[in-house]
């Protein structure tokens, strides 16, 4: 099975996944690979009808192989471009971002429309898309850092120059609304990205690690975090995919990548006036659409705004337990990912190992030394 357009000029990230949990003590046997750099992500055969079945007839199905691109580690003197694909930032934050990254020894330049304003977005769609595609097409740019999330990144998905991404893979840094871009880049290019920001000492340190080293990162459960109580037992491995829950849920039927064999990471911020119904609706949509069928595990980040919230006796943990518990896979909560002060960053689109008993999520690097 050929991977058209993948890895042109750059190696592909590969690995094998397995899952063990309190519900299933027998690891899935890794499936055979067709080449050293192409892996079967532990997923059942994909039927031509679009359904999946571990017992599907061989003549009607083919194995789904998943590969990921990699990018070179950033070095001192490399150029990073700041862009605003969603909402616009304050000028002081742009200035602070430049100071942070130049302190790492990097050079920083700006997208042409980085502080434009068009409603709640950083300029018109064509202008924001121009800045993003120009950064991907410019061989001098080695990483792309978004100034903020907000709203509007979803408008750009159909116009991204995915050929440019494949020709010269470079990481995109961002989260929240930028989850749309991470998922789109994975769907079309198998391009890993960095879920995070540089707003805070821990946040900036973790982003620097992911950009400038080829070492894995280990995320540890914060037992004081609200979602820590959601942790179950067991272990799972797979590509780490996901991000903001509302973003993931809104892509159902509009380009949500296949999540089979993945560890799905979810985080969310309380939208004004929506309460627990927002979490319930998005998780129910993911379940009803079968988008979560075959996932190997779930990693839960922050859900700020729900800590002291209840609705007729139910809290966030009741909703998460009711919805995610039926997946019967290992769940690790309490990760300091997502909205809130000084979040930890992580790679998306690389192999990860979730150990719910130890309270760790170990995520492989995408950068090459």
N, C-alpha and C positions, 0 to 999 in steps of 0.2 A: 504494500500500500504506500503510495507516494504522498509526500507532504508538499504540495505545490506552494512555492513561494516562501517556505519556512527556512530560516537559518541561512539565508544567502550571505556567505562571507563570515558568519559567526557560528560557533558551536551551539548545539542544542543541549538543554538541561534535561537529564533523564533520571529515572529511579523507579522503584517498585513500591507499591502500596500494600498494606495489610491492615486488618482491623481485628482487634480482640476486645471483648467487652464482657460485662457481667451477664449479658444475655446470650453471648456466643463465645465460648472459651476456645474455639478452634480457629486459628488464623486462616484467612483465605490464602490459598496457594497462589503465589505470583504467576501470572501467565507468561508464556514465552514471548520474547521480543523478536521483531523481524530484522532489526539492526541494532547495533550497540547504542546508538543515540536515540532510537525510537522506542518508546515504552508503551506497554498496555497498562493503563492506569487502574488495573484491578476491576474493570467494569465488565458487566455482562455483554454479550453480543448485541449489536444494534441491528434491529430488524429494518428492512427496507420500508416497512409500513410505518416506521417511526416509533414503534413500541419496543420495549426491551424485555428480554426473558433469558434467564440462565439456561433454559432448556429449549431455546428456539432452534428450529431446524437449520442445519449447517448451510443448506442451499439457499436459504432466505436471508441469512445474516452474515455480517462480517464483524471482526473485532474492532473496537474503537481504540485507536492508538492516539496518545496524547504526547506532544513534545512541547518544550518551552525554549524560547530564545534566551540568550545571555548577552550581557553587555560588559565592556571592560571597566575595571575599577577606575574611579576618578583619581587623578594625581594632582599634586600642587601645580598650579598654572593652567589647569583645564578650565574651560568656559561653561558656565551654567546660565541658562536663560530663565528669567522670571516671566510668567504669562498669567493672564486672568481669563480662563475659559468660562467662568461662571459669573459671580458677582464681583463688584469692584472693591479694592482695598483702600484703606486710608493711606495717604502718602507717607505718614510716619512709619507704618508697617513695612512699606516697600523699602524705606531707608534702613530700617532695622534688619530686614532680611539680607540686604546687601552687606551690612556690617558683619552679620553672623557668618555668612559664607566666605567673605573675604578673609575673615579670621582663620578659616581652615586652609588658606592658601589658594583658594579658587578665585577665578575671575568671574564677574557677574555682569550680564547686560540685560536689557529690558525689552520685552515685546513692545511694538509700536503703540498698541492700544491698551496698555496695562492698567491705566487709570481712567479710561474713557467711561462715560456713564450713559446708559440707555435704559431708563426705568431702574430696575434693581440689578441690571446686568452691566458688565464692563464693556459697553459698546454694543453695536449691532452684531448679529450672528456672523455675518461675513467677515467682520473685522476681528472678532475673537478667534474664528476659525483660521483666518490668515496668520495670526500670531502663532497659533499652535502648529500649523503645517509648516510655516517658515522655520520654526525651531527644529522640526523633524528633518527637514530638507537640508539644513545647514550642517555640513560636516564638522565645522568648528565647535558646535554645541555638543557637549557630552552628557548633559542631563537637563531636564526641564522641571522646574519647581513652580507650582501654582501658588498664587498669593493667598487664595482663600477658596472656600466652597460657596455655599449660598444657593444660587439657582441659575440655570441656563446652560450647564454643561450638556444636558440631555439633548439640546437643540443641535449640537455639533456632530453627533454620532455618525450621521450619514455622509458627512463631508470630510472625514479624516483621511489623510493620504496614507493608507495602510501599506502601500508599496514602499513608501519612504521609510516607514517604521521597520519593515522587514529588511530593507537594504542596509540600514544603519541603526540597529537597536540601541536605544538610550532610555534610561529610566524616567518615569513621570512620578513626581512626588505630590501627594495631595490626598484628601479624604472627604467625607461628607458627600456633596454633590459631585465631586471628582470621581466617586465610585462608578458613575456612568462611564467615564473614560477608561478606567481600569478594566471594567467588564467588557467594554467594546474592544479594547486592545487585545484582551485575552481571547475573545470570541473570534476575531479576524486574524490575529497574528501569533497567538500564544506568547504574548509579550508580558513578562512580569512587571509589576510596578510597586511603588512604596506607598503604603497606606499610613499617612502621618503628616506632620507639619514640623516647622522649626520654631514654633512659638513656645519657648520655655527651655530650660537647661536640659531636662531629661529628653524632651522631644527632639531638640537639635542634636544632642549626643547620639541618639539612636538613629536618626536620619544620616548623620555623618558616617556612622559605622556601616550602614547598609550601602552607602554610595562609595565609600573609600576603602573598604576591606572586602575580602572574599570569605569571611568567617561567618558561620551561622549565628543567629541570635536566639537566645533562650528567654521566653516570656514566662514569668512566674505568677501564679495565682496570688492575688492580694486577699487574704482571708477576711479583711475588713470591708471589702467591696461588696456592694449589694447583690451582684449576681454570683458571688462565690458560693452561695447556698444552692445554686443550680447544679453544681458539679456532681457527677455520678462516679462510677468506677470504670476501669478499662483503659485500653490503649487503641490508638488508630493512627494510620498514616495515609497520606495522600497530598495532592496539590492543595495549598491553602487558597481559597477563593471566597469572595463575598465582599463585605463592607457594610455600608449603611443599610439598615433593614428596609426603609422606605424606598430607597433606590433599587435594591435587589427586587423587591416585590413589584415595583412599577415596570420592570423590564419583562415580566411574564408576557409572552406573546409578541415581544418587540425587541428580541435580541438577547435574552438571558442565556448565557452559556450553559452547556450541559454540565451539571454538578455531580453526576455520578462518579463515585470514587474519590470525591473531594472531601477535605475538611472545610466546612463552611463557617466562616467568621461573620458574626453579626453584632452590630452596635446600633444605638438609636438615641436621638434626643427627643424630648417631649414636644410635639407640635402644639401650639396654643389651642386649648379647648378640645383636643381630641382624646386625651386620656388613654386608658388601657385598650380602648377599642381600636386605636391605631395599631398597636402591637398585634392584637388578636386578628384584625383583618388581614394584615400583611402575612402573618404566619399561616393563617388559614388559606389564603390564596396560594402560597407556595406549596402547601400540602395538597390542596384540591387539584392544582395543575400538575401534580406529580414531579414538580421541580426538585423536591428533596428526596425522591426515591433513589436509593442506592448511595446516598452520601455515607461516608465512613465515620464522620464525627462532627461535632459542633463546638466551636469556640466562641464564647460570649465576652464581648467587651463591655464598655460602659453604657448605662442607660440613665443619664442624668435627668433629674426632674421626677423620677418615679420612686425615689427612696422613701418618702413619707406619704406616698399617694396610695389611696385605696378607693375602691368603687364597690359599694354594697358587699363588703366583706372580702373582696378579692384584691390581691396586690400583684405587682409585676411577676413575682415568682410563681404565683398561682397560674397566671396566663402562660408563662414560659413552660412550666411543668405540664400543663394540660395539652399544649400544642406540640412541644418538642419531645415530650416523653414517649409519644407513640412511635417515634423513629427507632427507638431501641438501639441507640448507638451511644458511644461514650460522649459525654458532655463535660466541657471544662469551662467554668465561669470564673469571674473575678479577674479578668485580664484588663490591664489599664490601657485599652485601645479605644480610640474614638473621641467623641465630644467631651469637653471638660478641660480643666486646667492641666497643661503640661503632659499630654498623653505620650505613651510609648509608640514608636513606629514599628512596622513589620513589613516584610516582603509579602506580596500577594503573587500567586502564580509560580511558586517554587514548592518543592517537597517539604512537608512538615510532619512531625511526629507529635501526637497529642498523648500525654500520659495523665489521665484524670486522677489517678491515685497519688502520683508525685506532685500534681499541680503545675505541670510544665507543658509548654508548647515550644518545641524546638523547630526553627524554621531555617531551611538552607538558604545560603546566599545565591543571588543571581549574577553577581559580579565575578568576572575573571581577573585573576592576578595579572 
